[in-house]
Amino acid sequence: RGDRQTAAERTREWAALDPSPDMQLESCRVWSMAFAALLEGRTADTLALARQRLQAPANTTDLETHLDLAAEVAENATADALGELLDLADAADVLKPPSTAAGIARFRAKVAALGGDEEPEFGRAVALLRESERRVLVAMTLVEQTEWLAGKGRSVEAEPLLAEAREIFEPLGARPWLERIDAVEVVREAAPA
């Protein structure tokens, strides 16, 4: 909901644990360290920790959660670093159910948008996320798509996407995402008709 201080406090205990031979405990510990780095704006550390887990994920959840973290700092990463993470996700030797394929598609669309792709496949990512019933990620991806559309002068196309994302985020009180929606709406309203 945007309360970074509370989020940081809740992850400190996990991040402070010693490394563990238990793969799931270790995954939680590394995720907590990466999340703390994300909250502190340490992009390189977030990416390095995500890369560490994506090189040999313990399971599907390990792959999904660390790819989601990497997606949150993608705007501040190099194209090469993001491409490497996509390659690791594609090559990961874990079960990739539809929800995982959807998460990879979302990350791929973000990377394509950041790389200046003419038409990143946000629509495909949203469709896959809908199929796997990941509503919050659907809304996040819709916001990212609308930001891309606004940046390309295509704000009118964003209107129904913004409305759907707002409908998901308002009941959650997801302040940072609602602020991003508001920012796109300002750009849309200021665009020539």
Order of alpha helices (4+ residues) and beta strands (2+ residues): alpha-alpha-alpha-alpha-alpha-alpha-alpha-alpha-alpha-alpha
